[in-house]
Amino acid sequence: MFSNTSIRTALTITIAGYTAALMLVIATSIAGLETANMALDRMYNR
């Protein structure tokens, strides 16, 4: 399938894939931190 792609193209696709995965992990982490922060806020302010 990728036998005709150049090394530059393959590396670009790989880096783009890893970057997209990293962005997904960062977004999930931020959402988790916000949820934990709200839970702690409720626990200590009630």
CYANA upper distance limits for C-alpha pairs under 8 A (distance plus 0.5 A):
  5 THR  CA      9 THR  CA      6.67
  5 THR  CA     10 ALA  CA      6.95
  6 SER  CA     10 ALA  CA      6.73
  7 ILE  CA     11 LEU  CA      6.53
  8 ARG  CA     12 THR  CA      6.56
  9 THR  CA     13 ILE  CA      6.65
 10 ALA  CA     14 THR  CA      6.62
 11 LEU  CA     15 ILE  CA      6.51
 12 THR  CA     16 ALA  CA      6.53
 13 ILE  CA     17 GLY  CA      6.61
 14 THR  CA     18 TYR  CA      6.74
 15 ILE  CA     19 THR  CA      6.50
 16 ALA  CA     20 ALA  CA      6.63
 17 GLY  CA     21 ALA  CA      6.72
 18 TYR  CA     22 LEU  CA      6.57
 19 THR  CA     23 MET  CA      6.67
 20 ALA  CA     24 LEU  CA      6.80
 21 ALA  CA     25 VAL  CA      6.79
 22 LEU  CA     26 ILE  CA      6.64
 23 MET  CA     27 ALA  CA      6.62
 24 LEU  CA     28 THR  CA      6.64
 25 VAL  CA     29 SER  CA      6.55
 26 ILE  CA     30 ILE  CA      6.66
 27 ALA  CA     31 ALA  CA      6.73
 28 THR  CA     32 GLY  CA      6.67
 29 SER  CA     33 LEU  CA      6.62
 30 ILE  CA     34 GLU  CA      6.67
 31 ALA  CA     35 THR  CA      6.75
 32 GLY  CA     36 ALA  CA      6.65
 33 LEU  CA     37 ASN  CA      6.47
 34 GLU  CA     38 MET  CA      6.68
 35 THR  CA     39 ALA  CA      6.74
 36 ALA  CA     40 LEU  CA      6.65
 37 ASN  CA     41 ASP  CA      6.54
 38 MET  CA     42 ARG  CA      6.68
 39 ALA  CA     43 MET  CA      6.67
 40 LEU  CA     44 TYR  CA      6.67
 41 ASP  CA     45 ASN  CA      6.37
 42 ARG  CA     46 ARG  CA      6.51
